[in-house]
Amino acid sequence: MRKTVHAIALLLLFALQSQAQAPSGYTLTWSDEFNTSTLDTTMWKYRIGSSGTSYQRSENVVPDSGKIRIDLKREPFMGKELTGGGIITKTPRRYGYYEVRVKLDASYGWHEAFWTSWLSGFDDPNAGSSQTMNRIEIDCFEHYPDYAGNYYTYGTIQWYPIQGNANRDYRTVAENLTTSYNTFGFEYTPDYLNYFYNGTLVKTIDTRTLPTHDLYLWLSGIATKTNAADSGAVFFDYLRCYEISPANYNTRKTAFIAYLDSLKLPIQSAGHDLWIEAEDFKDPKNWTKEFDENATVLKGFTSRVVGRDSSELTATTTIRIDSAGTYKLWVRARDFTTGPGTRKFKVFVNGQLVAGEFGTHGINGYAWQNGGTFYLPKGNVTIKIFDSSQNFARCDKLLLTTDTAFVPVGSGGNSNVLHVEPLLDFPPFTAGNIVVTRIGDGAAALVTGNAHPVFLDEYTPAGVLVRSIPMPVTAIGLNKKLTLSVSTTDHTEGYLSRSPDGRFLALAGYDAAPGLASVSTSTLNRVIGIVNAAGTINTTTSLNTFSGVVVRSAVTSDGTDIWTTGGNNGIRYTTLGSSASVALAAQTGRCLQIFDNQLYASTTATNYRIAKIGTGLPKTAGQTLTNLPGFATASGSPYGIYFADLSTSVAGLDVMYVAEEGTNALSKYSLVSGSWVLNGKIGSIADTYRGLTGEQSGGDVVLYATRKNSEIVAVLDTTGYNTSFAGMPVTLLATTATNTLIRGIALAPDTSIVLMGSGLAVMAPVRTAPSSSLQVIPQGDRQTLQVIIQAKEKMQGFLQIVNIGSGKIVYVQAITAEKGRSNYTVRIKDRTAGLYIASYQTGAEKLDDKFFKQ
């Protein structure tokens, strides 16, 4: 139906288009054919004064054989080396059809135009007061020195209250405009404005929201280049002005209004639509608001500046979403016939870079571009647009819709989102997910030594990106900036930890704006970021230690007590919001973690690799580092560590996993007779394992690690205590975008964790009462699984099994578990080997089990 309406509107519009000089229904009311020997100064005034690189003189306007010739000369006059000329009507006019016949100049450096202004000249005594008048300028045609002889521009500029192009377009014609006479006309009405070339309609724009006032008509020839040609001339054959009766206008306007309305089509999808106007962004930075193609939009920079701070190029807003779910993104951007794909920008949704660039659709004008789908949580969602071209990029609006099959047309619906101030509060984390530290927003290549924005990316265990939480890049209240740098030789920044009570994440960074060079050697304060399970960020802890060197990691026991380390000043203790710290030990560390109420560090300090710091969770100076027995003291390059308790015969923690960027890669150790013994490794030096966390379920351990600066992987170790896990498969969960890198990894914070055994949160991944359990055992064939549910009471719920590698649900079924032990045999749809997670969800609790199927 919409296509039919649009087609009918076009047919009616072009049926009314006249090949005659004046459109149908118009009557000539005034003209100047320029057939007299002198200019009629009762109707015209000369354009006098400086404009462009020339001075305009009355002597350069000459009647010539039934034409007005405007001479373009190289001659010194009034401080200029070039002179041009022009004439302006003394009587202003409003609605009507206006047309000139003209032969343009072919000389380089000169600019000719037929245009209108609210001024009767730049000497108009009302020029000052009119600066705050609602006003427009109509350019029927302009020809610039850089243009070919068959090429011109046209458009309308709104000067107040919003400055910008109501439309701006370019046209290539068959004729050489510098060797033949051609007609240019425009029809100005309260509802629409039409542009004509040689009697043919070129374009229609909507004027119903544009300012309305009388217009003076200008014929001009000026210089715009200092090296313009020595001489030239533009010839105007006539200017004709037409008017239309109200009755004829009412008949004529119907088709044009129908056509313009058909372009808008504010249709809705079958889902929940969020229409986001670009001009409503809370923090537009150096994007500017303008009116363009019948819409208020944001326009980017006009020229590229090398080294410009990317934050200056990024407009940001935060919107409120009332319903979590999967949304499809559409972006309405402008492209041009001339230089297509060069006025472009990028989009970020909750810190995640959207694939591709916008303003590259190849259509002359605005069009919708598909931005892909995102899972968005309920609450605040941040939207950013980055001016990647610095070349007049234009963004009109964005649409987020739950109807992923919907394709918007026209200019879309009205804004219906609440724009809120960007705060440091985000929706809660989802228990069981994983979080990684990402450096860089993907908009531009990472620059060694420079400060870059930092994000906490939350993933499901299957590797599906849920959202990206940006760390602050500007101070907000008492919260400081938190950015990080990258280095080709030092890879120790950006590590992430979770508190032993499972409620907090901690990381360390710099109080520096993105783009600051040599940030790791600066004297700026180092900042500790604490993020709780509710999604609230706290960066109020700012220390003047680690000056001139990198800051590496931090860990908190309870959200208040904090331990941190960097390139010098050793390992330190501080508290939330403090600017002071205590030096516990002189040796420096890499990744700090707390296991079984003991502070540990990976390090390459002399005579240490994996060490205890003092006893328990020290807060005073003079602590001693103790290298763990069995570990080398002068070799290896450890980063992330994870402890587990897998043996019933060894007290306390007895298995440790270590991520190395060296030859040991991802390695496993067991505590045998008081010394740590290597139980094999996975990968090689090329994998550069760094971030590491894990989850223990019974005798099995699921490890999550970062490797190669860009990959998140999972390993299920079912081998138990003091047995090699070298043969355990590695599942690639996710690969991050280009121009970014990842370092630290942790389980998502969670307030519902039940502590078990020694009190380690990392040892209690199953957030259920200990008397209920779920176990999945793969059987001999590739499809059959044995499911065992141990229930304290009769339970009813859904059993779901997901292939973590692919994210595919391979089994879902309602199951009743009787009190005690229940056995079930299930057959799954997916036969592929890999890591799986099974969940049994009832109204009161949730049981989980991860397993590997060969």
GIZIMO-V977446 format. One record per backbone hydrogen bond with DSSP energy under -0.5 kcal/mol. CO is the residue of the C=O (numbers start at 0). NH is the residue of the N-H. If there is no record, write none. Layout:
co={CO:CO}
nh={NH:NH}
This chain:
co={0:1:2:3:4:5:6:7:8:9:10:11:12:15:22:24:26:29:31:38:39:39:42:42:44:45:48:50:53:54:55:56:57:59:59:61:66:66:67:67:68:68:69:71:72:72:76:79:80:81:82:83:84:85:86:87:89:92:95:96:97:98:99:100:100:101:102:106:107:108:108:110:111:112:113:113:114:116:120:123:125:127:128:129:132:134:134:136:136:137:137:138:140:141:142:143:147:148:149:151:152:153:154:155:155:156:156:157:159:163:163:165:165:166:168:170:174:175:175:176:181:182:183:184:185:185:186:186:187:190:190:191:192:193:194:194:195:196:199:202:204:206:214:215:216:217:218:219:220:221:222:222:224:229:231:233:233:234:234:235:237:238:239:240:240:241:242:244:245:246:247:248:249:251:251:252:253:254:255:256:257:258:259:259:260:260:263:264:270:271:272:273:273:274:274:274:275:276:277:282:283:287:289:289:291:294:294:296:297:298:300:303:304:308:308:309:310:311:312:312:314:315:316:317:318:318:320:324:324:326:327:328:328:329:330:330:331:331:332:334:336:336:338:341:343:344:345:346:347:347:348:349:350:351:357:362:362:364:366:368:371:373:373:375:378:380:381:382:383:384:384:385:385:392:393:394:395:396:397:398:398:399:400:401:402:408:416:417:417:419:420:423:423:428:429:432:433:434:435:435:436:437:437:438:445:446:448:450:451:452:453:454:454:455:455:456:456:457:457:458:459:462:463:466:467:468:471:475:478:481:482:483:485:488:493:496:498:499:501:502:503:504:505:506:508:509:509:512:515:515:517:518:521:524:525:526:526:527:527:528:529:530:531:532:534:535:537:538:539:540:542:545:549:551:552:554:556:559:560:560:561:562:563:564:564:569:570:570:571:572:573:574:577:578:581:581:582:583:584:585:589:590:592:594:597:598:599:600:601:604:608:609:610:611:611:612:615:615:623:624:625:627:628:632:632:636:639:641:643:643:643:648:653:654:655:656:657:657:658:659:661:664:664:665:666:667:668:669:669:670:671:674:676:678:679:681:683:684:686:689:690:692:694:695:696:699:700:700:701:702:703:704:705:706:706:708:709:710:711:711:712:713:714:714:715:716:719:724:728:729:730:730:733:736:738:740:742:743:745:749:752:755:755:758:759:759:760:761:764:765:768:772:774:776:782:783:784:784:785:785:786:787:787:788:788:789:790:794:795:796:797:797:798:799:800:800:801:801:802:802:807:807:809:810:812:814:814:815:816:819:821:823:823:825:828:833:834:834:835:836:837:838:838:839:839:840:844:846:848:850:851:852}
nh={4:5:6:7:8:9:10:11:12:13:14:15:16:23:25:244:242:240:238:40:42:43:89:90:87:47:55:53:50:83:48:59:60:61:70:68:63:68:69:235:61:70:233:231:74:82:79:76:74:54:72:56:220:46:218:44:91:214:187:241:185:239:183:236:237:181:234:109:228:223:224:221:142:219:139:140:217:215:123:126:129:130:131:132:134:158:159:138:156:115:139:154:113:152:111:146:150:176:172:170:141:168:138:165:166:136:158:163:134:157:165:292:293:155:153:151:176:178:179:103:101:197:99:195:97:187:188:193:95:206:207:188:204:186:201:202:184:199:196:194:192:209:92:116:88:114:86:112:84:110:52:53:227:73:71:69:235:102:236:67:100:31:98:28:29:96:26:248:249:250:251:252:253:254:255:256:257:258:259:260:261:262:262:263:263:264:411:266:272:401:274:275:399:276:415:416:397:279:280:315:286:298:291:296:294:291:296:289:394:287:391:305:307:311:312:312:313:285:314:386:384:282:382:419:320:380:378:326:375:373:400:370:371:398:332:368:395:396:366:364:338:339:341:343:388:357:385:353:349:383:351:467:352:348:344:334:364:334:332:330:328:326:375:324:320:318:349:316:347:314:386:345:387:299:333:297:277:331:275:329:400:273:327:403:405:411:418:319:419:317:422:425:536:430:432:747:458:745:437:456:742:439:454:740:447:449:518:514:483:439:470:437:456:457:468:435:458:465:466:433:462:464:459:457:469:455:481:478:475:453:509:451:448:490:743:505:501:760:749:532:498:530:496:528:526:482:511:515:450:518:520:521:547:510:542:508:528:529:540:506:537:504:534:428:425:531:529:479:541:527:525:548:566:494:564:562:500:575:556:557:573:554:571:551:552:565:583:584:563:581:561:577:541:543:572:583:621:622:570:569:591:601:599:597:594:612:592:610:589:607:602:627:600:613:625:617:598:617:613:626:611:630:675:606:607:660:658:656:645:653:654:650:670:643:668:641:659:666:638:688:664:659:666:681:657:678:655:671:676:672:674:671:669:724:667:665:686:687:707:639:705:703:701:764:699:696:702:716:694:714:692:712:689:709:710:741:735:706:732:733:704:730:702:716:717:700:722:727:715:731:713:732:711:739:441:438:690:436:434:752:754:758:759:760:755:762:763:695:766:767:771:789:787:785:827:778:786:825:776:787:823:774:789:790:821:772:819:816:842:814:799:840:812:838:809:810:803:836:806:807:802:809:828:800:798:796:816:817:794:790:788:786:825:784:830:852:803:804:850:801:848:799:840:841:846:797:841:839:837:835:853:833}
